[in-house]
Amino acid sequence: MLNLGNKSIAQALFVIGFTKDSTIRTKQFDIEKAFTSFVNSPSVNTNLPDDFNPQAPRVTLREGQVSVVFSQITAQLTIDIINNNGKSIEVIRDSIVKKINSFQGCVNKIIPSDQQQERGLVLTVLYPVDSTQFANEVVSGYIQSTFFQISPLGEPSSTQFTVGYKTQDNYFLTLSVAQYQAFAGDLKDLKPNQWLDIQSLPVSESGIELKIDVNSRPLADHQPADVTNVILKKAFDFAIDETDKFMRVQK
């Protein structure tokens, strides 16, 4: 039986959609000023033509593990979590919620509330395994045997799947499960421009990745005032209270 380790949140990605603003790149310094207390670093303008893909980044900011990207139709916050000191998932949740609410407040200074549309939050939850004890094929086999009612066509080698739901109050909830591996090694002897096969490095961590995606897209132009808090509650309630049950974790 695969022994799944304690879950952790590795990343939070929050997106606010808004009515297309073809001139968003000209608001670079307004964005930088609005986000001064949140991301204290200079902004970068990608200088893409206004008639280019509206989803492409126009203005970006980054400080540490936090990045902000504005396109012509979205404002996106990405928080990468490096939990080296063993913080509980509840402490990490509180930190993410605080950052997302601050991000929402900063976006409000740039995009009027009546022009803001759907919101979405994707949480990446990791279940590590002992890679010295369980091979990649074992992890794949666990996912297939747990979630699929099909006869294997051979030895499991890789597995991923996505399933989506529409809740009774008109939100989308999408769950994606996949294997993951992280590699690490000594690169001090690596020469400039030398090609490196990452998978030739030792496996530093492996396991199962679960992405929890909650968004308000079905609500279209009728987004409630508390939509951000509703999404935060739905995503974290599932991440903290339901994921172990979903992943069939043995206590």
CYANA upper distance limits for C-alpha pairs under 8 A (distance plus 0.5 A):
  2 LEU  CA    129 VAL  CA      8.29
  2 LEU  CA    134 PHE  CA      7.85
  2 LEU  CA    138 VAL  CA      7.98
  2 LEU  CA    139 VAL  CA      7.73
  2 LEU  CA    142 TYR  CA      7.32
  3 ASN  CA    129 VAL  CA      6.91
  3 ASN  CA    130 ASP  CA      8.37
  3 ASN  CA    250 GLN  CA      8.36
  4 LEU  CA    127 TYR  CA      6.35
  4 LEU  CA    128 PRO  CA      6.57
  4 LEU  CA    129 VAL  CA      5.81
  4 LEU  CA    207 GLY  CA      8.11
  4 LEU  CA    249 VAL  CA      7.17
  5 GLY  CA    127 TYR  CA      6.09
  5 GLY  CA    128 PRO  CA      5.61
  5 GLY  CA    129 VAL  CA      6.12
  6 ASN  CA    127 TYR  CA      6.75
  6 ASN  CA    128 PRO  CA      7.71
  7 LYS  CA    125 VAL  CA      6.99
  7 LYS  CA    126 LEU  CA      5.99
  7 LYS  CA    127 TYR  CA      5.23
  7 LYS  CA    128 PRO  CA      7.71
  8 SER  CA     89 ILE  CA      6.88
  8 SER  CA    125 VAL  CA      6.08
  8 SER  CA    126 LEU  CA      5.85
  8 SER  CA    127 TYR  CA      7.34
  9 ILE  CA     81 ILE  CA      7.47
  9 ILE  CA     89 ILE  CA      7.45
  9 ILE  CA     92 ILE  CA      8.04
  9 ILE  CA    123 LEU  CA      7.49
  9 ILE  CA    124 THR  CA      6.28
  9 ILE  CA    125 VAL  CA      5.00
  9 ILE  CA    126 LEU  CA      6.75
 10 ALA  CA     80 ASP  CA      6.68
 10 ALA  CA     81 ILE  CA      5.48
 10 ALA  CA     82 ILE  CA      7.45
 10 ALA  CA    123 LEU  CA      8.25
 10 ALA  CA    124 THR  CA      6.04
 10 ALA  CA    125 VAL  CA      6.46
 10 ALA  CA    126 LEU  CA      7.11
 11 GLN  CA     78 THR  CA      7.80
 11 GLN  CA     79 ILE  CA      6.10
 11 GLN  CA     80 ASP  CA      5.09
 11 GLN  CA     81 ILE  CA      6.06
 11 GLN  CA    123 LEU  CA      6.40
 11 GLN  CA    124 THR  CA      5.63
 11 GLN  CA    125 VAL  CA      8.05
 12 ALA  CA     78 THR  CA      6.43
 12 ALA  CA     79 ILE  CA      5.66
 12 ALA  CA     80 ASP  CA      7.19
 12 ALA  CA     96 ILE  CA      7.82
 12 ALA  CA    121 LEU  CA      7.53
 12 ALA  CA    122 VAL  CA      6.28
 12 ALA  CA    123 LEU  CA      5.19
 12 ALA  CA    124 THR  CA      6.95
 13 LEU  CA     76 GLN  CA      7.65
 13 LEU  CA     77 LEU  CA      6.20
 13 LEU  CA     78 THR  CA      5.01
 13 LEU  CA     79 ILE  CA      6.84
 13 LEU  CA    121 LEU  CA      6.12
 13 LEU  CA    122 VAL  CA      5.59
 13 LEU  CA    123 LEU  CA      7.06
 14 PHE  CA     76 GLN  CA      6.25
 14 PHE  CA     77 LEU  CA      5.64
 14 PHE  CA     78 THR  CA      7.03
 14 PHE  CA    100 ILE  CA      7.72
 14 PHE  CA    119 ARG  CA      7.91
 14 PHE  CA    120 GLY  CA      6.16
 14 PHE  CA    121 LEU  CA      4.95
 14 PHE  CA    122 VAL  CA      6.99
 15 VAL  CA     74 THR  CA      7.07
 15 VAL  CA     75 ALA  CA      6.24
 15 VAL  CA     76 GLN  CA      4.95
 15 VAL  CA     77 LEU  CA      6.88
 15 VAL  CA    119 ARG  CA      6.08
 15 VAL  CA    120 GLY  CA      5.65
 15 VAL  CA    121 LEU  CA      6.98
 16 ILE  CA     74 THR  CA      5.98
 16 ILE  CA     75 ALA  CA      5.70
 16 ILE  CA     76 GLN  CA      6.93
 16 ILE  CA    116 GLN  CA      7.47
 16 ILE  CA    117 GLN  CA      7.38
 16 ILE  CA    118 GLU  CA      6.64
 16 ILE  CA    119 ARG  CA      5.15
 16 ILE  CA    120 GLY  CA      7.23
 17 GLY  CA     73 ILE  CA      6.25
 17 GLY  CA     74 THR  CA      4.88
 17 GLY  CA     75 ALA  CA      7.06
 17 GLY  CA    116 GLN  CA      6.42
 17 GLY  CA    117 GLN  CA      5.49
 17 GLY  CA    118 GLU  CA      5.72
 17 GLY  CA    119 ARG  CA      6.70
 18 PHE  CA     73 ILE  CA      5.73
 18 PHE  CA     74 THR  CA      6.35
 18 PHE  CA    111 ILE  CA      8.01
 18 PHE  CA    115 GLN  CA      6.01
 18 PHE  CA    116 GLN  CA      4.71
 18 PHE  CA    117 GLN  CA      5.46
 18 PHE  CA    118 GLU  CA      7.93
 19 THR  CA     73 ILE  CA      6.56
 19 THR  CA    115 GLN  CA      5.96
 19 THR  CA    116 GLN  CA      7.09
 19 THR  CA    117 GLN  CA      7.69
 20 LYS  CA     54 PRO  CA      8.22
 20 LYS  CA     72 GLN  CA      5.91
 20 LYS  CA     73 ILE  CA      5.27
 21 ASP  CA     72 GLN  CA      5.51
 21 ASP  CA     73 ILE  CA      7.03
 22 SER  CA     50 ASP  CA      6.29
 22 SER  CA     51 ASP  CA      8.17
 22 SER  CA     54 PRO  CA      8.14
 22 SER  CA     72 GLN  CA      6.17
 23 THR  CA     27 LYS  CA      7.74
 23 THR  CA     50 ASP  CA      7.51
 23 THR  CA     72 GLN  CA      8.05
 24 ILE  CA     28 GLN  CA      7.76
 24 ILE  CA     58 ARG  CA      7.64
 24 ILE  CA     59 VAL  CA      8.44
 24 ILE  CA     70 PHE  CA      8.25
 24 ILE  CA     71 SER  CA      7.80
 24 ILE  CA     72 GLN  CA      6.44
 25 ARG  CA     45 ASN  CA      7.21
 25 ARG  CA     47 ASN  CA      7.83
 25 ARG  CA     58 ARG  CA      5.91
 25 ARG  CA     59 VAL  CA      6.66
 27 LYS  CA     31 ILE  CA      6.64
 28 GLN  CA     32 GLU  CA      6.72
 28 GLN  CA     43 SER  CA      7.55
 28 GLN  CA     44 VAL  CA      8.35
 28 GLN  CA     45 ASN  CA      7.30
 28 GLN  CA     59 VAL  CA      6.65
 29 PHE  CA     33 LYS  CA      6.53
 29 PHE  CA     43 SER  CA      8.13
 30 ASP  CA     34 ALA  CA      6.60
 30 ASP  CA    110 ILE  CA      7.81
 31 ILE  CA     35 PHE  CA      6.67
 31 ILE  CA    110 ILE  CA      7.11
 32 GLU  CA     36 THR  CA      6.60
 32 GLU  CA     42 PRO  CA      7.45
 32 GLU  CA     43 SER  CA      6.46
 32 GLU  CA     61 LEU  CA      8.31
 34 ALA  CA    106 CYS  CA      6.12
 34 ALA  CA    107 VAL  CA      8.23
 34 ALA  CA    109 LYS  CA      6.91
 34 ALA  CA    110 ILE  CA      7.90
 35 PHE  CA     39 VAL  CA      6.19
 35 PHE  CA     40 ASN  CA      7.84
 35 PHE  CA    103 PHE  CA      8.48
 35 PHE  CA    106 CYS  CA      6.32
 36 THR  CA     40 ASN  CA      5.64
 36 THR  CA     41 SER  CA      8.06
 38 PHE  CA    102 SER  CA      7.68
 38 PHE  CA    103 PHE  CA      7.81
 38 PHE  CA    106 CYS  CA      8.49
 39 VAL  CA     61 LEU  CA      7.40
 39 VAL  CA     62 ARG  CA      7.06
 39 VAL  CA     63 GLU  CA      6.30
 39 VAL  CA     66 VAL  CA      8.08
 39 VAL  CA     67 SER  CA      8.37
 40 ASN  CA     63 GLU  CA      7.25
 41 SER  CA     61 LEU  CA      7.19
 41 SER  CA     62 ARG  CA      7.09
 41 SER  CA     63 GLU  CA      6.75
 42 PRO  CA     61 LEU  CA      7.14
 43 SER  CA     59 VAL  CA      7.17
 43 SER  CA     60 THR  CA      6.10
 43 SER  CA     61 LEU  CA      5.28
 43 SER  CA     62 ARG  CA      8.23
 44 VAL  CA     59 VAL  CA      6.10
 44 VAL  CA     60 THR  CA      5.68
 44 VAL  CA     61 LEU  CA      6.93
 45 ASN  CA     58 ARG  CA      6.29
 45 ASN  CA     59 VAL  CA      5.19
 45 ASN  CA     60 THR  CA      7.17
 46 THR  CA     57 PRO  CA      7.35
 46 THR  CA     58 ARG  CA      5.69
 46 THR  CA     59 VAL  CA      6.76
 46 THR  CA     60 THR  CA      8.41
 47 ASN  CA     58 ARG  CA      7.23
 48 LEU  CA     52 PHE  CA      7.22
 48 LEU  CA     58 ARG  CA      7.19
 50 ASP  CA     54 PRO  CA      8.31
 52 PHE  CA     56 ALA  CA      8.30
 54 PRO  CA     71 SER  CA      6.79
 54 PRO  CA     72 GLN  CA      5.51
 54 PRO  CA     73 ILE  CA      6.91
 55 GLN  CA     71 SER  CA      5.98
 55 GLN  CA     72 GLN  CA      6.83
 55 GLN  CA     73 ILE  CA      6.88
 55 GLN  CA     74 THR  CA      7.85
 56 ALA  CA     71 SER  CA      6.10
 56 ALA  CA     72 GLN  CA      8.12
 57 PRO  CA     69 VAL  CA      6.63
 57 PRO  CA     70 PHE  CA      6.21
 57 PRO  CA     71 SER  CA      5.00
 57 PRO  CA     72 GLN  CA      8.26
 58 ARG  CA     69 VAL  CA      7.92
 58 ARG  CA     70 PHE  CA      6.25
 58 ARG  CA     71 SER  CA      5.57
 58 ARG  CA     72 GLN  CA      7.68
 59 VAL  CA     69 VAL  CA      6.40
 59 VAL  CA     70 PHE  CA      5.67
 59 VAL  CA     71 SER  CA      7.45
 60 THR  CA     67 SER  CA      7.86
 60 THR  CA     68 VAL  CA      6.10
 60 THR  CA     69 VAL  CA      4.98
 60 THR  CA     70 PHE  CA      6.83
 61 LEU  CA     67 SER  CA      6.16
 61 LEU  CA     68 VAL  CA      5.59
 61 LEU  CA     69 VAL  CA      7.07
 62 ARG  CA     66 VAL  CA      6.31
 62 ARG  CA     67 SER  CA      4.72
 62 ARG  CA     68 VAL  CA      6.77
 63 GLU  CA     67 SER  CA      6.89
 65 GLN  CA     78 THR  CA      8.48
 65 GLN  CA     79 ILE  CA      6.30
 65 GLN  CA     80 ASP  CA      5.60
 65 GLN  CA     81 ILE  CA      7.49
 66 VAL  CA     77 LEU  CA      7.79
 66 VAL  CA     78 THR  CA      6.28
 66 VAL  CA     79 ILE  CA      5.26
 66 VAL  CA     80 ASP  CA      7.06
 67 SER  CA     77 LEU  CA      6.36
 67 SER  CA     78 THR  CA      5.77
 67 SER  CA     79 ILE  CA      7.24
 68 VAL  CA     75 ALA  CA      7.74
 68 VAL  CA     76 GLN  CA      6.12
 68 VAL  CA     77 LEU  CA      5.22
 68 VAL  CA     78 THR  CA      7.04
 69 VAL  CA     75 ALA  CA      6.29
 69 VAL  CA     76 GLN  CA      5.61
 69 VAL  CA     77 LEU  CA      7.17
 70 PHE  CA     74 THR  CA      6.40
 70 PHE  CA     75 ALA  CA      5.04
 70 PHE  CA     76 GLN  CA      6.90
 71 SER  CA     75 ALA  CA      6.96
 75 ALA  CA    107 VAL  CA      7.94
 77 LEU  CA    100 ILE  CA      8.17
 77 LEU  CA    103 PHE  CA      7.84
 79 ILE  CA     96 ILE  CA      8.20
 83 ASN  CA     87 LYS  CA      6.92
 87 LYS  CA     91 VAL  CA      6.76
 87 LYS  CA     92 ILE  CA      7.25
 88 SER  CA     92 ILE  CA      6.94
 89 ILE  CA     93 ARG  CA      6.54
 89 ILE  CA    240 ILE  CA      7.92
 90 GLU  CA     94 ASP  CA      6.80
 90 GLU  CA    240 ILE  CA      8.30
 91 VAL  CA     95 SER  CA      6.88
 92 ILE  CA     96 ILE  CA      6.73
 93 ARG  CA     97 VAL  CA      6.60
 93 ARG  CA    236 PHE  CA      7.68
 94 ASP  CA     98 LYS  CA      6.67
 95 SER  CA     99 LYS  CA      6.81
 96 ILE  CA    100 ILE  CA      6.61
 97 VAL  CA    101 ASN  CA      6.64
 97 VAL  CA    232 LEU  CA      7.57
 98 LYS  CA    102 SER  CA      6.72
 99 LYS  CA    103 PHE  CA      6.55
100 ILE  CA    104 GLN  CA      6.61
101 ASN  CA    105 GLY  CA      6.80
101 ASN  CA    228 THR  CA      8.42
102 SER  CA    106 CYS  CA      6.83
103 PHE  CA    107 VAL  CA      6.70
104 GLN  CA    108 ASN  CA      6.72
105 GLY  CA    109 LYS  CA      7.42
106 CYS  CA    110 ILE  CA      7.68
107 VAL  CA    111 ILE  CA      6.37
108 ASN  CA    112 PRO  CA      6.26
108 ASN  CA    113 SER  CA      6.78
111 ILE  CA    115 GLN  CA      7.03
111 ILE  CA    116 GLN  CA      7.27
112 PRO  CA    116 GLN  CA      7.22
117 GLN  CA    220 ALA  CA      7.55
117 GLN  CA    221 ASP  CA      6.62
117 GLN  CA    223 GLN  CA      7.07
118 GLU  CA    215 ASN  CA      7.52
118 GLU  CA    216 SER  CA      5.75
118 GLU  CA    217 ARG  CA      5.70
118 GLU  CA    219 LEU  CA      7.97
118 GLU  CA    220 ALA  CA      7.23
118 GLU  CA    221 ASP  CA      8.23
118 GLU  CA    223 GLN  CA      7.33
119 ARG  CA    215 ASN  CA      6.08
119 ARG  CA    216 SER  CA      6.11
119 ARG  CA    217 ARG  CA      7.72
119 ARG  CA    227 VAL  CA      7.82
119 ARG  CA    228 THR  CA      7.19
119 ARG  CA    231 ILE  CA      8.32
120 GLY  CA    213 ASP  CA      7.56
120 GLY  CA    214 VAL  CA      6.15
120 GLY  CA    215 ASN  CA      4.45
120 GLY  CA    216 SER  CA      6.96
120 GLY  CA    217 ARG  CA      8.50
120 GLY  CA    231 ILE  CA      7.69
121 LEU  CA    212 ILE  CA      8.37
121 LEU  CA    213 ASP  CA      6.19
121 LEU  CA    214 VAL  CA      5.92
121 LEU  CA    215 ASN  CA      6.79
121 LEU  CA    231 ILE  CA      7.44
121 LEU  CA    232 LEU  CA      7.88
121 LEU  CA    235 ALA  CA      7.86
122 VAL  CA    211 LYS  CA      6.96
122 VAL  CA    212 ILE  CA      5.90
122 VAL  CA    213 ASP  CA      4.80
122 VAL  CA    214 VAL  CA      7.04
122 VAL  CA    235 ALA  CA      8.47
123 LEU  CA    211 LYS  CA      6.09
123 LEU  CA    212 ILE  CA      5.61
123 LEU  CA    213 ASP  CA      7.08
123 LEU  CA    235 ALA  CA      7.89
123 LEU  CA    239 ALA  CA      8.44
124 THR  CA    209 GLU  CA      7.34
124 THR  CA    210 LEU  CA      6.39
124 THR  CA    211 LYS  CA      5.05
124 THR  CA    212 ILE  CA      7.03
125 VAL  CA    209 GLU  CA      6.37
125 VAL  CA    210 LEU  CA      5.60
125 VAL  CA    211 LYS  CA      6.65
125 VAL  CA    212 ILE  CA      8.27
125 VAL  CA    239 ALA  CA      8.00
126 LEU  CA    207 GLY  CA      7.61
126 LEU  CA    208 ILE  CA      6.46
126 LEU  CA    209 GLU  CA      5.19
126 LEU  CA    210 LEU  CA      6.79
127 TYR  CA    207 GLY  CA      6.07
127 TYR  CA    208 ILE  CA      5.63
127 TYR  CA    209 GLU  CA      6.82
127 TYR  CA    210 LEU  CA      8.48
128 PRO  CA    205 GLU  CA      7.26
128 PRO  CA    206 SER  CA      6.14
128 PRO  CA    207 GLY  CA      4.73
128 PRO  CA    208 ILE  CA      6.92
129 VAL  CA    134 PHE  CA      7.58
129 VAL  CA    205 GLU  CA      7.95
129 VAL  CA    206 SER  CA      6.44
129 VAL  CA    207 GLY  CA      5.48
129 VAL  CA    208 ILE  CA      8.48
130 ASP  CA    134 PHE  CA      6.56
130 ASP  CA    205 GLU  CA      8.15
130 ASP  CA    206 SER  CA      7.87
131 SER  CA    135 ALA  CA      6.66
131 SER  CA    136 ASN  CA      8.29
131 SER  CA    203 VAL  CA      7.76
131 SER  CA    204 SER  CA      8.41
131 SER  CA    205 GLU  CA      6.99
131 SER  CA    206 SER  CA      6.42
131 SER  CA    207 GLY  CA      8.34
134 PHE  CA    138 VAL  CA      6.39
134 PHE  CA    139 VAL  CA      7.49
135 ALA  CA    139 VAL  CA      7.24
136 ASN  CA    140 SER  CA      6.86
136 ASN  CA    157 SER  CA      7.79
136 ASN  CA    158 SER  CA      8.42
136 ASN  CA    206 SER  CA      8.29
137 GLU  CA    141 GLY  CA      6.53
137 GLU  CA    155 GLU  CA      8.04
137 GLU  CA    156 PRO  CA      6.13
137 GLU  CA    157 SER  CA      5.66
137 GLU  CA    158 SER  CA      7.62
138 VAL  CA    142 TYR  CA      6.66
138 VAL  CA    156 PRO  CA      8.19
139 VAL  CA    143 ILE  CA      7.02
139 VAL  CA    179 GLN  CA      7.53
139 VAL  CA    207 GLY  CA      7.21
139 VAL  CA    208 ILE  CA      7.83
140 SER  CA    144 GLN  CA      6.81
140 SER  CA    156 PRO  CA      6.22
140 SER  CA    157 SER  CA      6.61
140 SER  CA    158 SER  CA      5.88
140 SER  CA    159 THR  CA      5.89
140 SER  CA    179 GLN  CA      7.32
141 GLY  CA    145 SER  CA      6.46
141 GLY  CA    156 PRO  CA      5.89
141 GLY  CA    157 SER  CA      8.30
142 TYR  CA    146 THR  CA      6.41
143 ILE  CA    147 PHE  CA      6.56
143 ILE  CA    148 PHE  CA      8.29
143 ILE  CA    159 THR  CA      7.33
144 GLN  CA    148 PHE  CA      5.67
144 GLN  CA    156 PRO  CA      8.36
144 GLN  CA    159 THR  CA      7.41
145 SER  CA    149 GLN  CA      7.83
146 THR  CA    247 MET  CA      8.49
146 THR  CA    248 ARG  CA      8.09
152 PRO  CA    156 PRO  CA      7.87
158 SER  CA    179 GLN  CA      7.70
159 THR  CA    178 ALA  CA      6.48
159 THR  CA    179 GLN  CA      7.07
160 GLN  CA    176 SER  CA      7.81
160 GLN  CA    177 VAL  CA      5.89
160 GLN  CA    178 ALA  CA      4.67
160 GLN  CA    179 GLN  CA      7.35
161 PHE  CA    176 SER  CA      6.20
161 PHE  CA    177 VAL  CA      5.98
161 PHE  CA    178 ALA  CA      7.19
162 THR  CA    174 THR  CA      7.53
162 THR  CA    175 LEU  CA      6.14
162 THR  CA    176 SER  CA      4.71
162 THR  CA    177 VAL  CA      6.94
163 VAL  CA    174 THR  CA      6.24
163 VAL  CA    175 LEU  CA      5.93
163 VAL  CA    176 SER  CA      7.00
164 GLY  CA    172 PHE  CA      7.55
164 GLY  CA    173 LEU  CA      6.22
164 GLY  CA    174 THR  CA      4.59
164 GLY  CA    175 LEU  CA      6.75
165 TYR  CA    172 PHE  CA      6.24
165 TYR  CA    173 LEU  CA      5.63
165 TYR  CA    174 THR  CA      6.63
166 LYS  CA    170 ASN  CA      6.62
166 LYS  CA    171 TYR  CA      6.16
166 LYS  CA    172 PHE  CA      5.13
166 LYS  CA    173 LEU  CA      6.72
167 THR  CA    171 TYR  CA      5.79
167 THR  CA    172 PHE  CA      6.80
167 THR  CA    173 LEU  CA      7.62
170 ASN  CA    216 SER  CA      7.65
170 ASN  CA    218 PRO  CA      6.21
170 ASN  CA    219 LEU  CA      6.74
171 TYR  CA    214 VAL  CA      7.42
171 TYR  CA    215 ASN  CA      6.34
171 TYR  CA    216 SER  CA      5.38
171 TYR  CA    217 ARG  CA      7.35
171 TYR  CA    218 PRO  CA      6.56
171 TYR  CA    219 LEU  CA      7.73
172 PHE  CA    213 ASP  CA      8.21
172 PHE  CA    214 VAL  CA      6.13
172 PHE  CA    215 ASN  CA      5.86
172 PHE  CA    216 SER  CA      6.89
172 PHE  CA    217 ARG  CA      7.54
172 PHE  CA    218 PRO  CA      7.54
173 LEU  CA    212 ILE  CA      7.76
173 LEU  CA    213 ASP  CA      6.17
173 LEU  CA    214 VAL  CA      5.18
173 LEU  CA    215 ASN  CA      7.35
174 THR  CA    211 LYS  CA      8.42
174 THR  CA    212 ILE  CA      6.56
174 THR  CA    213 ASP  CA      5.47
174 THR  CA    214 VAL  CA      7.03
175 LEU  CA    210 LEU  CA      7.38
175 LEU  CA    211 LYS  CA      6.17
175 LEU  CA    212 ILE  CA      5.54
175 LEU  CA    213 ASP  CA      6.88
176 SER  CA    209 GLU  CA      8.46
176 SER  CA    210 LEU  CA      6.12
176 SER  CA    211 LYS  CA      5.54
176 SER  CA    212 ILE  CA      7.37
177 VAL  CA    208 ILE  CA      7.52
177 VAL  CA    209 GLU  CA      6.22
177 VAL  CA    210 LEU  CA      5.20
177 VAL  CA    211 LYS  CA      7.09
178 ALA  CA    208 ILE  CA      6.31
178 ALA  CA    209 GLU  CA      5.77
178 ALA  CA    210 LEU  CA      7.22
179 GLN  CA    206 SER  CA      8.04
179 GLN  CA    207 GLY  CA      6.37
179 GLN  CA    208 ILE  CA      5.10
179 GLN  CA    209 GLU  CA      6.34
180 TYR  CA    206 SER  CA      6.01
180 TYR  CA    207 GLY  CA      6.06
180 TYR  CA    208 ILE  CA      6.35
180 TYR  CA    209 GLU  CA      6.67
181 GLN  CA    203 VAL  CA      7.29
181 GLN  CA    204 SER  CA      8.18
181 GLN  CA    205 GLU  CA      6.29
181 GLN  CA    206 SER  CA      4.73
181 GLN  CA    207 GLY  CA      7.20
182 ALA  CA    203 VAL  CA      6.34
182 ALA  CA    204 SER  CA      6.01
182 ALA  CA    205 GLU  CA      5.57
182 ALA  CA    206 SER  CA      6.65
183 PHE  CA    198 ILE  CA      7.25
183 PHE  CA    199 GLN  CA      7.25
183 PHE  CA    201 LEU  CA      6.22
183 PHE  CA    202 PRO  CA      6.12
183 PHE  CA    203 VAL  CA      4.98
183 PHE  CA    204 SER  CA      5.56
183 PHE  CA    205 GLU  CA      7.50
184 ALA  CA    201 LEU  CA      6.39
184 ALA  CA    202 PRO  CA      6.34
184 ALA  CA    203 VAL  CA      6.93
184 ALA  CA    204 SER  CA      6.13
185 GLY  CA    201 LEU  CA      6.14
185 GLY  CA    202 PRO  CA      6.74
190 LEU  CA    194 GLN  CA      7.08
197 ASP  CA    201 LEU  CA      8.07
199 GLN  CA    203 VAL  CA      8.41
212 ILE  CA    235 ALA  CA      7.21
212 ILE  CA    239 ALA  CA      7.96
213 ASP  CA    235 ALA  CA      7.82
214 VAL  CA    231 ILE  CA      6.70
214 VAL  CA    234 LYS  CA      7.77
214 VAL  CA    235 ALA  CA      6.65
215 ASN  CA    231 ILE  CA      7.23
216 SER  CA    220 ALA  CA      8.02
216 SER  CA    223 GLN  CA      7.96
216 SER  CA    227 VAL  CA      8.03
216 SER  CA    231 ILE  CA      8.20
219 LEU  CA    223 GLN  CA      6.40
223 GLN  CA    227 VAL  CA      6.86
226 ASP  CA    230 VAL  CA      6.73
227 VAL  CA    231 ILE  CA      6.72
228 THR  CA    232 LEU  CA      6.74
229 ASN  CA    233 LYS  CA      6.63
230 VAL  CA    234 LYS  CA      6.72
231 ILE  CA    235 ALA  CA      6.54
232 LEU  CA    236 PHE  CA      6.57
233 LYS  CA    237 ASP  CA      6.25
234 LYS  CA    238 PHE  CA      6.81
235 ALA  CA    239 ALA  CA      6.63
236 PHE  CA    240 ILE  CA      6.35
237 ASP  CA    241 ASP  CA      6.13
237 ASP  CA    242 GLU  CA      7.70
238 PHE  CA    242 GLU  CA      5.23
238 PHE  CA    243 THR  CA      6.63
239 ALA  CA    243 THR  CA      5.92
242 GLU  CA    246 PHE  CA      6.70
243 THR  CA    247 MET  CA      6.50
244 ASP  CA    248 ARG  CA      6.48
244 ASP  CA    249 VAL  CA      5.61
245 LYS  CA    249 VAL  CA      6.79
